[in-house]
Every structure is written in C-alpha cells, then in structure tokens.
C-alpha cells in the first residue's frame, strides 16, 4: 500500500521515470525479503509439526505403561488411545494458525497503525473495526469451544462402535444382529451430526457477521476517504493505500471461518490428548533392589482390600507363604483372589494392613524394580512384533538363550522352530499365527524368562487342555525352579499339585487347609 501511495502521487504530479524505477526496485527488495521470511516460516512450522508428533508419541509411550490401572477401569484401552490421532489435527490446525493466523494478525495491526497516522478519523475507524472483530470472536463465538469438544466426543463414540463391530465378528453374524449394528451406528451418527450442526451454527453466525463487516467497512472507508480527499485532508495516494489496507484486512478476516474452525478443532484435539496425558501414573520412586537371591517369602498381615465386586473384605487376611512354596488360591468368583495377586504385583494397595516380600513392603519398591522379581500371568497380551520380542520385551537381563530356554520349559520351542521364521515369526495382536493355547503358553514363557522370585498366575493354566495343564504344573512345581508360586485355579486336580491350598469365601478370605504336600 505504501508503494501504491507513492506511485499514485508520483504519477499524479510528474512524469519522471527515475522515481518509478527506484520505487519498483525497493518494492522488489522488500517483497523478496517478505517471501524469504515466509519460506523460512513455513520451514519452521514443519519442524514444529515433526517435533510435536515425536514428543506426543514419546511421552505417551513412556506414560501409558505406567498409568494406574484403576484409572481406566470401565473403559476400553484400545479405544481410549485412539485419541492419539488428534495429534494430526493439532499439527494441521497449528500449521494454519501459525502461517495464516500470524500473517492475518500482523497485517491487521500494521495496516491499522498506518491508517491511524493518515488521519484521526481513520484512527476512529480502526477502533470501531477492532471492536467489531472482538465482538465476532468473543461474543458470537461463545460456546464454540464446548460444542467442538462435544462434536469430537460424538465422533469417537462412532469410532468405538465400529471397533466393537470388528472386535466381535461372531456376535454380529446372528440373524438380526447386523440390523442392530446398523441401527446403533445410525443412532451414533445422528448424535454426531446433531453436535456438528450445533457447532456449525455458531461458526456460521461468525462468518456471516464477518462478511457483513467486510461490506460495511469497505463502503464506509470509501465514503469517508473520499470526503477527506475532497476536503483536502487526505491525498489521493493515501486514499488508495487506505482502501488497499482495509481490503486486505477485512478480506482476510472474511475468510476467518477457516481459521476459527482450525482454532476450535485445535482446542478440541488438545482436550482429547489431555484425556491420555491426564491419566494418573504410578509413582516412580522407591527402593531399587530386593534382598536375597532365593525364592520370595510373602507375609500378609491383617490385610483388608477391595474385591472385584467393589466391597471390602469382612475379615482381615493373615497369610505366610514360605520361600519356594507352591500355593494354590481357590474360591468363588469375586472373592478377592485376583486382588491378592494385584497387591503383590503392585497394581493396587491394601485398604488396611500390609504385605511384605522378603521383608520389604511392595509400596517401598520402585514399580519396575518390584516387577523385575515378581511376574504376573493373567490374560493373553500380545502386541504386533516378532515372537521373540513378545517374550524378551527388550529386558536387559534377558538373553536370546533365556528366551529359548523359557519356550522349552513351557513346551513351545518345537512348535516355534517348525514355523517358517522361527523366533522371528511376526505376531499380530490376536496372536496369529499361534493358537489360543500356544498364546497362553507364550504368556507363561514371558513371565518365567526373567527368572522371577515370585510367580503369580491368575487362572491361566485352567484354560489349557488337561494334558498340557498337567505338564505345565509339573514344570511350575519343580523344586529346581527358584521361584515361589501363587496360582489362582478352579480345578482341584491342579490345586493338589501345590504345597498348600487356600480357599477364599465371598467378600471374606480365610485359610482352608493344607494338602498332603504341605508342611
């Protein structure tokens, strides 16, 4: 605009070519500098996007394995972690705001400053224009952030339902089930569209008002500027420059719908990522070692803890498990068997009383130090990676020979060797190409490969065929295995292979009897 102002004044009052050439060269230099800055800005924004993705991925990779398990009870972990994909929205929205948004703000501020120096009336025009812009953003945009977050939540409900459809391939093949799947998807889609409609209604009123500002501001400046030129208070060049400035300002602002939508999407995405980052983590302090190299000795004194039904035990539990014992826990569902294993593995804390492993309270140990010596086998948990990686887990104290030995102990090594790629066979999350029983044995191998001093098994052996279960119990009960075993089982034949049996009652834990292998 300043170049245009000078050009108009030069052409209007003279015919010399030299000022025009100098003006053109100066304009070229400044525009080239501006282009270089824009290119550098684009490069910097790209670097920011890369670092943003890497930082979020790295932070979540650190945090998710350390979250407090109770913080995601009643939620699907796989569905919850889908919020990570909002980092892509954050990348795109931040890119648009950093590039176009900063340009819009700077153009507006600099342009209005130039107008203010032209004439006091134009300074007043600036004040009115700024007030209208603030009205569009803060008044007309009231509630837009909340509506954007609700829209995002509705979107994830649809995604969660689609995951359920794929995760339950048998359930939805029954007659009529497919129609139910479609009806539920239709209902969730309707909720999403309703949320989006409410959000768009807010954005649309902002856009309409901004377009109105564009029309009124351009017209008002033309009339006001023309009157000032006629009155001799403004030059023709200044009028043309002012029109260009206002055209750039209100023209860019008229396109604010895109920037506002990016801003609202950014806040909604940050809210979704915050769901993951706000999950509480386990403490990361405490002792780093357990004393003694022999199998663990477990002492439970006056312990009261919640059962799976959310009730507390009626009577406190007192229990001593000597080093090298093979103790079997039996009892009805919901009587607190799994909760005992959770306490020993450091996943929960007792309401009252205390637990010690080799004389040390698990709460005094750093969680990773505790789990170097205590292993828990509960569900089939296989991640996308090689078979060896699923057993090894990159633990520094585990070697490839340890992996092979553990697979041999669980009777899986021969079956794995017959696979085309052996230990390098790639597994997917459902365990393919392994069978369910092979996957269960793999979980046992993962637990024992680290030579734990305390081995906790939560009904995993019960799922194996009789012959495999007997072989596994023979291995687990072998006195040469330097661990103390605590196993939850519902099969009497398996329980009798241990050195002692404890039976739990509904919301009450009580000692029952020792079998013929006991003290």
C-alpha positions as CSV (number, residue, x, y, z in Angstrom):
1,X,0.0,0.0,0.0
2,X,2.8,2.4,0.8
3,X,4.3,1.8,-2.7
4,X,1.0,2.3,-4.3
5,X,0.6,5.6,-2.4
6,X,4.0,6.8,-3.6
7,X,3.3,5.6,-7.1
8,X,-0.1,7.5,-7.4
9,X,1.5,10.7,-6.0
10,X,4.4,10.4,-8.4
11,X,2.3,9.8,-11.5
12,X,-0.2,12.5,-10.5
13,X,2.5,15.2,-10.0
14,X,5.2,14.3,-12.5
15,X,6.3,12.2,-15.5
16,X,9.9,11.3,-14.4
17,X,10.9,7.7,-14.9
18,X,13.7,7.5,-12.4
19,X,11.5,7.7,-9.2
20,X,9.3,5.0,-10.7
21,X,12.3,2.7,-11.2
22,X,13.7,3.3,-7.7
23,X,10.2,2.6,-6.3
24,X,9.9,-0.6,-8.2
25,X,13.3,-1.8,-7.1
26,X,12.6,-1.0,-3.5
27,X,9.3,-2.8,-3.7
28,X,11.0,-5.9,-5.2
29,X,13.6,-5.9,-2.4
30,X,11.0,-5.7,0.3
31,X,8.7,-8.3,-1.3
32,X,11.7,-10.7,-1.8
33,X,12.6,-10.3,1.9
34,X,9.0,-11.0,2.8
35,X,8.9,-14.1,0.6
36,X,12.2,-15.3,2.2
37,X,10.6,-14.8,5.6
38,X,7.5,-16.7,4.6
39,X,9.6,-19.6,3.2
40,X,11.6,-19.7,6.5
41,X,8.4,-19.5,8.5
42,X,7.0,-22.5,6.5
43,X,10.1,-24.5,7.2
44,X,10.0,-23.7,11.0
45,X,6.3,-24.7,11.1
46,X,7.2,-28.0,9.5
47,X,9.9,-28.6,12.1
48,X,7.4,-27.8,14.9
49,X,4.9,-30.3,13.5
50,X,7.6,-33.1,13.4
51,X,8.7,-32.3,16.9
52,X,5.1,-32.2,18.1
53,X,4.3,-35.6,16.7
54,X,7.6,-37.1,18.1
55,X,7.1,-35.5,21.5
56,X,3.5,-36.7,21.9
57,X,4.4,-40.2,20.7
58,X,7.4,-40.4,23.1
59,X,5.6,-39.0,26.1
60,X,2.6,-41.4,25.7
61,X,5.0,-44.3,25.1
62,X,6.5,-43.5,28.5
63,X,3.3,-42.8,30.3
64,X,0.9,-45.5,29.1
65,X,2.8,-48.5,30.5
66,X,3.0,-46.7,33.9
67,X,-0.6,-45.5,34.3
68,X,-2.6,-46.5,37.4
69,X,-4.8,-49.5,36.2
70,X,-7.8,-48.3,38.1
71,X,-7.8,-45.1,36.2
72,X,-9.1,-46.8,33.0
73,X,-11.5,-49.3,34.7
74,X,-14.7,-49.5,32.7
75,X,-13.1,-48.1,29.6
76,X,-11.6,-49.7,26.5
77,X,-7.9,-49.0,26.5
78,X,-7.5,-49.5,22.7
79,X,-10.4,-47.2,22.0
80,X,-9.1,-44.6,24.5
81,X,-5.7,-44.5,22.9
82,X,-7.3,-43.6,19.5
83,X,-7.2,-40.0,20.9
84,X,-3.6,-40.1,19.8
85,X,-4.7,-39.5,16.2
86,X,-5.8,-36.0,17.3
87,X,-2.2,-35.1,17.1
88,X,-2.6,-34.9,13.3
89,X,-5.4,-32.4,13.8
90,X,-3.2,-30.4,16.2
91,X,-0.4,-30.4,13.5
92,X,-2.7,-29.2,10.8
93,X,-4.5,-26.6,12.9
94,X,-1.4,-25.2,14.4
95,X,0.2,-25.0,11.0
96,X,-2.7,-23.0,9.6
97,X,-2.8,-20.7,12.6
98,X,1.0,-20.2,12.7
99,X,1.2,-19.4,9.0
100,X,-2.1,-17.7,8.0
101,X,-3.1,-16.6,11.5
102,X,0.1,-14.8,12.3
103,X,0.0,-13.2,8.9
104,X,-3.6,-12.0,9.4
105,X,-2.8,-10.5,12.9
106,X,0.4,-8.7,11.7
107,X,-1.3,-7.4,8.6
108,X,-4.2,-6.1,10.7
109,X,-2.1,-4.4,13.3
110,X,0.4,-2.8,10.8
111,X,-2.4,-1.8,8.5
112,X,-4.4,-0.2,11.2
113,X,-1.3,1.6,12.5
114,X,-0.7,3.1,9.1
115,X,-4.3,4.2,8.8
116,X,-4.1,5.8,12.2
117,X,-1.2,8.0,11.1
118,X,-3.2,9.2,8.0
119,X,-6.0,11.0,9.8
120,X,-7.7,11.0,13.3
121,X,-10.9,9.9,11.6
122,X,-9.2,6.8,10.3
123,X,-7.9,6.2,13.9
124,X,-11.5,6.1,15.0
125,X,-12.3,3.8,12.1
126,X,-9.6,1.5,13.4
127,X,-11.1,1.4,16.9
128,X,-14.6,0.6,15.6
129,X,-13.2,-2.2,13.3
130,X,-11.2,-3.7,16.3
131,X,-14.4,-3.6,18.4
132,X,-16.4,-5.4,15.7
133,X,-13.6,-8.1,15.3
134,X,-13.6,-8.6,19.1
135,X,-17.4,-8.9,19.0
136,X,-17.2,-11.6,16.3
137,X,-14.6,-13.7,18.2
138,X,-15.7,-13.4,21.8
139,X,-19.4,-12.7,21.7
140,X,-20.7,-14.5,18.7
141,X,-18.2,-17.3,19.3
142,X,-19.5,-18.0,22.8
143,X,-19.9,-21.8,23.3
144,X,-18.0,-22.7,20.2
145,X,-15.2,-24.5,22.1
146,X,-17.6,-26.6,24.1
147,X,-19.6,-27.5,21.1
148,X,-16.4,-28.5,19.2
149,X,-15.4,-30.8,22.1
150,X,-18.9,-32.4,22.2
151,X,-18.6,-33.0,18.4
152,X,-15.3,-34.6,18.9
153,X,-16.6,-36.9,21.7
154,X,-19.5,-38.0,19.4
155,X,-17.0,-38.8,16.7
156,X,-15.1,-41.1,19.0
157,X,-18.3,-42.9,20.0
158,X,-18.9,-43.8,16.4
159,X,-15.3,-45.0,16.0
160,X,-15.7,-47.1,19.2
161,X,-18.8,-48.7,17.9
162,X,-17.0,-49.6,14.6
163,X,-14.2,-51.1,16.6
164,X,-16.8,-53.2,18.5
165,X,-18.2,-54.5,15.2
166,X,-14.8,-55.7,14.1
167,X,-13.9,-57.0,17.5
168,X,-17.0,-59.1,17.8
169,X,-17.0,-60.9,14.4
170,X,-19.3,-63.8,15.6
171,X,-21.8,-61.8,17.6
172,X,-23.0,-59.7,14.7
173,X,-23.4,-62.6,12.4
174,X,-26.5,-63.8,14.1
175,X,-29.8,-63.2,12.3
176,X,-31.0,-59.7,13.1
177,X,-27.6,-58.7,14.7
178,X,-26.5,-56.9,11.5
179,X,-29.6,-54.7,11.6
180,X,-28.9,-53.9,15.3
181,X,-25.3,-52.9,14.3
182,X,-26.7,-50.6,11.6
183,X,-29.3,-49.1,13.9
184,X,-26.7,-48.4,16.6
185,X,-24.4,-46.8,14.0
186,X,-27.3,-44.7,12.7
187,X,-28.1,-43.5,16.2
188,X,-24.5,-42.6,17.0
189,X,-24.1,-40.9,13.6
190,X,-27.3,-38.9,14.3
191,X,-25.7,-37.7,17.6
192,X,-22.6,-36.7,15.8
193,X,-24.4,-34.8,13.1
194,X,-26.5,-33.0,15.8
195,X,-23.4,-32.0,17.7
196,X,-21.7,-30.8,14.5
197,X,-24.9,-28.9,13.5
198,X,-24.9,-27.0,16.8
199,X,-21.2,-26.2,16.4
200,X,-21.5,-25.1,12.8
201,X,-24.4,-22.8,13.8
202,X,-22.0,-20.8,16.0
203,X,-19.3,-20.7,13.3
204,X,-21.8,-19.7,10.6
205,X,-23.0,-16.7,12.5
206,X,-19.4,-15.6,13.0
207,X,-18.8,-15.9,9.3
208,X,-21.9,-14.1,8.3
209,X,-21.2,-11.2,10.6
210,X,-17.6,-11.1,9.3
211,X,-18.8,-10.9,5.7
212,X,-21.1,-8.0,6.8
213,X,-18.1,-6.2,8.3
214,X,-16.2,-6.6,5.0
215,X,-19.0,-4.9,3.1
216,X,-19.7,-2.2,5.6
217,X,-16.0,-1.4,6.3
218,X,-15.1,-1.1,2.6
219,X,-18.1,1.1,1.8
220,X,-17.6,3.3,4.9
221,X,-13.9,3.8,4.2
222,X,-14.6,4.7,0.5
223,X,-17.1,7.3,1.6
224,X,-15.1,8.7,4.5
225,X,-11.8,8.7,2.5
226,X,-13.5,10.4,-0.5
227,X,-14.9,13.1,1.7
228,X,-11.4,13.7,3.3
229,X,-9.8,13.9,-0.1
230,X,-12.4,16.4,-1.3
231,X,-11.8,18.4,1.9
232,X,-8.1,18.4,1.3
233,X,-7.3,16.5,4.4
234,X,-6.1,13.3,2.6
235,X,-4.1,12.8,-0.6
236,X,-5.4,10.6,-3.4
237,X,-2.5,8.2,-2.8
238,X,-3.3,7.9,0.8
239,X,-7.0,7.1,-0.1
240,X,-5.9,4.4,-2.5
241,X,-3.5,2.9,0.1
242,X,-6.1,3.0,2.8
243,X,-8.6,1.1,0.5
244,X,-5.9,-1.5,-0.2
245,X,-5.1,-1.9,3.5
246,X,-8.8,-2.2,4.5
247,X,-9.4,-4.6,1.6
248,X,-6.6,-6.8,2.9
249,X,-7.8,-6.7,6.5
250,X,-11.5,-7.3,6.0
251,X,-10.8,-9.7,3.1
252,X,-8.6,-11.9,5.2
253,X,-11.0,-11.5,8.2
254,X,-13.9,-12.5,6.0
255,X,-12.1,-15.8,5.5
256,X,-11.9,-16.2,9.2
257,X,-14.3,-19.2,9.1
258,X,-11.4,-21.4,8.2
259,X,-9.2,-20.0,10.9
260,X,-11.9,-20.1,13.5
261,X,-12.7,-23.7,12.6
262,X,-9.0,-24.6,12.9
263,X,-8.8,-22.9,16.3
264,X,-11.8,-24.8,17.6
265,X,-10.5,-28.1,16.2
266,X,-7.2,-27.4,17.9
267,X,-8.8,-26.9,21.3
268,X,-10.9,-30.0,20.9
269,X,-7.9,-32.0,19.9
270,X,-5.9,-30.8,22.8
271,X,-8.8,-31.7,25.1
272,X,-8.8,-35.3,23.6
273,X,-5.0,-35.6,24.0
274,X,-5.4,-34.3,27.5
275,X,-7.5,-37.4,28.3
276,X,-4.4,-39.5,27.8
277,X,-1.9,-37.1,29.4
278,X,-4.2,-36.7,32.5
279,X,-4.2,-40.4,33.3
280,X,-2.5,-40.7,36.7
281,X,0.8,-42.5,36.7
282,X,2.3,-44.9,39.2
283,X,5.0,-43.4,41.4
284,X,8.5,-43.7,40.0
285,X,10.5,-43.6,43.2
286,X,11.5,-46.2,45.9
287,X,14.0,-48.9,46.5
288,X,15.7,-50.5,43.5
289,X,16.5,-54.0,44.8
290,X,15.1,-56.9,46.8
291,X,17.3,-58.6,49.3
292,X,18.3,-62.2,48.9
293,X,18.6,-64.3,45.8
294,X,16.3,-67.1,46.9
295,X,12.6,-67.6,46.1
296,X,10.5,-64.9,47.7
297,X,8.8,-65.2,51.1
298,X,5.4,-63.5,51.3
299,X,3.8,-62.3,54.5
300,X,0.3,-60.8,54.6
301,X,-0.7,-59.2,57.9
302,X,-4.3,-58.1,58.7
303,X,-4.9,-57.1,55.1
304,X,-8.2,-55.6,54.0
305,X,-8.6,-54.9,50.4
306,X,-11.4,-54.5,47.8
307,X,-12.8,-57.4,46.0
308,X,-13.9,-57.4,42.3
309,X,-17.4,-56.5,43.4
310,X,-16.1,-53.3,45.0
311,X,-16.8,-54.5,48.5
312,X,-14.2,-54.7,51.2
313,X,-13.3,-58.0,52.9
314,X,-15.2,-58.6,56.1
315,X,-12.3,-60.3,57.9
316,X,-8.6,-59.4,57.6
317,X,-6.3,-61.8,55.9
318,X,-3.2,-63.2,57.6
319,X,-1.1,-65.4,55.5
320,X,2.5,-66.6,55.3
321,X,4.0,-68.2,52.2
322,X,7.4,-69.5,52.8
323,X,10.3,-69.3,50.3
324,X,9.8,-71.9,47.5
325,X,6.1,-72.7,48.3
326,X,3.6,-73.5,45.6
327,X,0.4,-72.1,47.0
328,X,-3.0,-72.5,45.2
329,X,-5.8,-70.0,45.7
330,X,-9.3,-71.3,45.2
331,X,-12.7,-69.9,45.8
332,X,-15.9,-68.4,44.2
333,X,-15.7,-65.7,41.6
334,X,-15.4,-62.2,43.2
335,X,-14.0,-63.4,46.5
336,X,-10.7,-61.5,46.1
337,X,-8.3,-64.0,44.6
338,X,-7.2,-61.8,41.7
339,X,-7.0,-58.8,44.1
340,X,-4.3,-60.6,46.2
341,X,-2.2,-61.0,43.1
342,X,-2.7,-57.3,42.2
343,X,-1.4,-56.3,45.6
344,X,1.7,-58.5,45.3
345,X,2.3,-57.2,41.7
346,X,2.0,-53.6,42.9
347,X,-1.2,-52.8,40.8
348,X,-3.2,-51.8,43.9
349,X,-2.8,-51.0,47.6
350,X,-4.4,-52.6,50.6
351,X,-7.1,-50.6,52.5
352,X,-5.6,-51.8,55.8
353,X,-2.7,-54.0,56.9
354,X,0.4,-54.6,54.9
355,X,2.2,-57.1,52.6
356,X,5.9,-57.9,52.6
357,X,8.0,-59.7,50.0
358,X,11.3,-60.8,51.5
359,X,10.6,-58.4,54.4
360,X,10.0,-55.4,52.1
361,X,6.7,-53.7,51.5
362,X,5.9,-53.6,47.7
363,X,4.9,-49.9,48.2
364,X,8.6,-49.1,49.2
365,X,9.9,-50.5,46.0
366,X,10.0,-48.7,42.7
367,X,7.4,-50.5,40.4
368,X,9.9,-51.6,37.8
369,X,12.3,-52.9,40.5
370,X,9.4,-54.9,42.0
371,X,8.4,-56.4,38.7
372,X,11.9,-57.5,37.9
373,X,11.4,-60.1,40.6
374,X,7.6,-60.6,40.6
375,X,5.8,-61.8,37.4
376,X,2.1,-61.9,36.8
377,X,0.3,-64.1,34.2
378,X,-3.3,-63.2,33.7
379,X,-4.6,-62.6,30.2
380,X,-3.3,-63.1,26.7
381,X,-1.5,-59.9,25.9
382,X,0.3,-60.0,22.5
383,X,1.5,-56.9,20.6
384,X,2.4,-56.5,17.0
385,X,6.0,-57.7,16.8
386,X,8.1,-60.8,16.5
387,X,7.6,-63.8,18.7
388,X,11.0,-63.2,20.4
389,X,10.1,-59.6,21.1
390,X,6.9,-60.7,22.7
391,X,8.8,-62.8,25.2
392,X,12.0,-60.8,25.5
393,X,10.4,-57.3,25.8
394,X,13.9,-55.9,25.5
395,X,14.6,-56.5,29.2
396,X,18.4,-56.0,29.7
397,X,18.7,-59.0,32.0
398,X,17.1,-61.4,29.4
399,X,19.1,-63.0,26.6
400,X,18.1,-64.9,23.5
401,X,19.2,-68.1,25.1
402,X,16.9,-67.3,28.0
403,X,14.0,-66.9,25.6
404,X,14.7,-70.3,24.0
405,X,15.0,-72.0,27.4
406,X,11.7,-70.5,28.6
407,X,10.0,-71.6,25.5
408,X,11.4,-75.1,26.1
409,X,10.1,-75.1,29.7
410,X,6.6,-74.4,28.5
411,X,6.8,-77.0,25.7
412,X,6.6,-74.5,22.9
413,X,10.1,-74.5,21.4
414,X,9.5,-77.4,18.9
415,X,6.3,-75.8,17.6
416,X,8.0,-72.5,17.1
417,X,11.0,-74.0,15.3
418,X,8.7,-75.5,12.8
419,X,7.3,-72.1,11.9
420,X,8.9,-70.6,8.7
421,X,10.6,-67.8,10.5
422,X,11.0,-69.4,13.9
423,X,11.6,-66.8,16.7
424,X,11.3,-64.1,14.1
425,X,7.7,-65.0,13.3
426,X,5.6,-61.8,13.3
427,X,2.6,-61.9,15.6
428,X,-0.4,-59.7,15.5
429,X,-2.5,-58.6,18.5
430,X,-4.8,-61.6,18.3
431,X,-1.8,-64.0,18.4
432,X,-2.0,-65.2,14.8
433,X,-0.4,-67.5,13.6
434,X,-0.4,-69.1,17.1
435,X,-3.4,-70.9,18.5
436,X,-5.0,-69.8,21.7
437,X,-3.3,-72.5,23.8
438,X,0.1,-71.6,22.2
439,X,-0.5,-68.0,23.0
440,X,-1.2,-68.9,26.7
441,X,2.0,-70.8,26.9
442,X,3.8,-67.8,25.3
443,X,2.5,-65.7,28.2
444,X,3.9,-68.2,30.7
445,X,7.2,-68.1,28.9
446,X,7.2,-64.3,29.0
447,X,6.8,-64.4,32.8
448,X,9.4,-67.1,33.6
449,X,12.1,-65.9,31.2
450,X,13.1,-63.2,33.7
451,X,13.7,-65.8,36.5
452,X,11.2,-64.2,38.9
453,X,11.4,-64.9,42.6
454,X,7.6,-64.7,42.9
455,X,5.4,-66.1,40.1
456,X,1.7,-65.1,40.1
457,X,-0.7,-67.0,37.8
458,X,-4.3,-65.9,37.6
459,X,-6.3,-68.9,36.2
460,X,-4.2,-69.1,33.0
461,X,-3.4,-72.8,33.5
462,X,-7.1,-73.6,33.9
463,X,-7.7,-72.7,30.2
464,X,-5.2,-75.3,28.9
465,X,-6.2,-78.9,28.0
466,X,-5.8,-81.5,30.7
467,X,-2.6,-82.9,29.3
468,X,-1.0,-79.5,28.7
469,X,-2.1,-78.3,32.1
470,X,-0.6,-81.3,33.9
471,X,2.7,-80.8,32.0
472,X,2.7,-77.1,32.9
473,X,2.0,-77.8,36.6
474,X,4.8,-80.3,36.7
475,X,7.2,-77.7,35.4
476,X,5.9,-74.9,37.7
477,X,6.0,-77.2,40.8
478,X,9.5,-78.5,40.1
479,X,11.6,-77.7,43.2
480,X,14.5,-76.8,41.0
481,X,12.6,-73.7,39.7
482,X,13.8,-71.0,42.0
483,X,10.5,-69.2,42.5
484,X,7.6,-69.1,44.9
485,X,4.4,-69.8,43.1
486,X,0.9,-68.3,43.9
487,X,-1.7,-69.6,41.5
488,X,-5.4,-69.0,41.2
489,X,-7.2,-72.0,39.9
490,X,-10.7,-73.5,39.9
491,X,-9.5,-77.1,39.2
492,X,-9.0,-79.3,42.2
493,X,-6.6,-81.6,40.3
494,X,-4.3,-78.6,39.6
495,X,-4.5,-77.3,43.1
496,X,-3.4,-80.6,44.5
497,X,-0.1,-80.3,42.8
498,X,0.9,-77.4,45.0
499,X,2.3,-77.4,48.5
500,X,-0.7,-75.7,50.1
501,X,-4.2,-74.7,49.2
502,X,-6.1,-71.6,50.4
503,X,-9.8,-71.1,49.8
504,X,-11.4,-67.7,49.7
505,X,-15.0,-67.1,50.6
506,X,-17.4,-64.4,49.2
507,X,-16.1,-61.0,50.4
508,X,-14.0,-62.8,53.0
509,X,-10.7,-64.5,52.8
510,X,-10.0,-67.4,55.1
511,X,-7.4,-70.2,55.3
512,X,-8.8,-73.6,54.5
513,X,-6.4,-76.5,54.5
514,X,-3.0,-77.8,53.5
515,X,-2.9,-80.8,51.3
516,X,-0.7,-83.8,51.5
517,X,2.2,-81.9,50.0
518,X,2.0,-79.2,52.8
519,X,4.2,-78.7,55.8
